[in-house]
Amino acid sequence: MAPAAYKSWRQRALLADTTATFAEGLATRSAFALPQQILWELLDDFVLVSDAEMRAAIVLLLQTAKTLAEPAGAAPLAAALKLPPAMR
């Protein structure tokens, strides 16, 4: 996971954290002011996904949509699959 953005959003402060994910497009070690300001203003919630959940989403996309996605591209599907069915 690379939770710096999440932790920064949650605590409303620019924070740094370690990153250990194969999703290079999501791997950020520190939050940046402009994106965080936008997130603080407009975002109601965050859904964190694991590498395993992204891998499962990649496989699902490949099997059902015949689309090969990079890990960062599969993250939204992985997050959607974690939501209760009524919210999908």
Kinemage of the C-alpha trace (Angstrom):
@kinemage 1
@onewidth
@group {chain A} dominant
@subgroup {mainchain}
@vectorlist {calphas} color= white
{ca met a 1} P 0.000 0.000 0.000
{ca ala a 2} L 0.921 3.631 -0.413
{ca pro a 3} L -1.267 5.376 2.158
{ca ala a 4} L 0.385 8.833 2.334
{ca ala a 5} L -2.448 10.489 0.407
{ca tyr a 6} L -5.078 8.726 2.505
{ca lys a 7} L -3.425 9.569 5.817
{ca ser a 8} L -2.947 13.174 4.727
{ca trp a 9} L -6.594 13.428 3.683
{ca arg a 10} L -7.782 11.829 6.917
{ca gln a 11} L -5.646 14.014 9.210
{ca arg a 12} L -5.955 17.154 7.036
{ca ala a 13} L -2.180 17.604 7.068
{ca leu a 14} L 0.551 16.969 4.514
{ca leu a 15} L 2.199 13.737 5.628
{ca ala a 16} L 4.822 11.336 4.346
{ca asp a 17} L 4.776 7.559 4.641
{ca thr a 18} L 6.485 4.495 3.273
{ca thr a 19} L 5.250 2.845 0.119
{ca ala a 20} L 5.208 -0.861 -0.573
{ca thr a 21} L 3.073 -1.527 -3.626
{ca phe a 22} L 3.504 -2.854 -7.120
{ca ala a 23} L 1.139 -0.122 -8.370
{ca glu a 24} L 3.778 2.410 -9.352
{ca gly a 25} L 1.126 4.826 -10.604
{ca leu a 26} L -0.255 5.077 -7.072
{ca ala a 27} L 2.984 4.883 -5.105
{ca thr a 28} L 3.497 8.244 -3.489
{ca arg a 29} L 5.612 8.701 -0.391
{ca ser a 30} L 4.315 12.158 0.426
{ca ala a 31} L 1.192 14.187 -0.123
{ca phe a 32} L 1.244 17.350 -2.213
{ca ala a 33} L -0.574 20.552 -1.299
{ca leu a 34} L -2.742 21.183 -4.380
{ca pro a 35} L -4.140 17.651 -4.770
{ca gln a 36} L -4.765 17.414 -1.035
{ca gln a 37} L -6.624 20.738 -0.994
{ca ile a 38} L -8.885 19.425 -3.755
{ca leu a 39} L -9.401 16.127 -1.922
{ca trp a 40} L -10.159 17.880 1.374
{ca glu a 41} L -12.753 20.022 -0.353
{ca leu a 42} L -14.457 17.459 -2.577
{ca leu a 43} L -13.854 13.930 -1.296
{ca asp a 44} L -16.221 12.266 1.165
{ca asp a 45} L -14.396 8.972 1.603
{ca phe a 46} L -11.386 6.892 0.544
{ca val a 47} L -11.258 3.180 -0.262
{ca leu a 48} L -7.823 1.645 0.199
{ca val a 49} L -7.079 -1.518 -1.768
{ca ser a 50} L -4.306 -4.044 -1.367
{ca asp a 51} L -1.964 -5.370 -4.027
{ca ala a 52} L -3.862 -8.672 -3.902
{ca glu a 53} L -7.157 -6.877 -4.546
{ca met a 54} L -5.628 -5.012 -7.495
{ca arg a 55} L -4.257 -8.280 -8.890
{ca ala a 56} L -7.718 -9.842 -8.633
{ca ala a 57} L -9.213 -6.829 -10.420
{ca ile a 58} L -6.596 -7.126 -13.192
{ca val a 59} L -7.573 -10.776 -13.692
{ca leu a 60} L -11.287 -9.922 -13.661
{ca leu a 61} L -10.789 -7.191 -16.281
{ca leu a 62} L -8.754 -9.555 -18.422
{ca gln a 63} L -11.304 -12.362 -18.183
{ca thr a 64} L -14.481 -10.317 -18.621
{ca ala a 65} L -13.508 -7.255 -20.648
{ca lys a 66} L -10.480 -8.732 -22.435
{ca thr a 67} L -8.590 -5.678 -21.187
{ca leu a 68} L -5.148 -5.778 -19.606
{ca ala a 69} L -4.894 -2.994 -17.042
{ca glu a 70} L -1.903 -1.820 -15.100
{ca pro a 71} L -2.309 -2.004 -11.301
{ca ala a 72} L -3.242 1.681 -10.934
{ca gly a 73} L -5.840 1.242 -13.665
{ca ala a 74} L -7.381 -1.739 -11.876
{ca ala a 75} L -7.505 0.024 -8.496
{ca pro a 76} L -10.934 1.665 -9.080
{ca leu a 77} L -12.469 -1.727 -9.904
{ca ala a 78} L -10.802 -3.249 -6.842
{ca ala a 79} L -12.275 -0.448 -4.732
{ca ala a 80} L -15.739 -0.853 -6.263
{ca leu a 81} L -15.676 -4.564 -5.487
{ca lys a 82} L -15.087 -3.738 -1.798
{ca leu a 83} L -18.238 -1.619 -1.623
{ca pro a 84} L -21.568 -3.073 -0.568
{ca pro a 85} L -23.648 -4.144 -3.607
{ca ala a 86} L -26.133 -1.309 -3.053
{ca met a 87} L -23.352 1.243 -3.561
{ca arg a 88} L -21.893 -0.240 -6.764
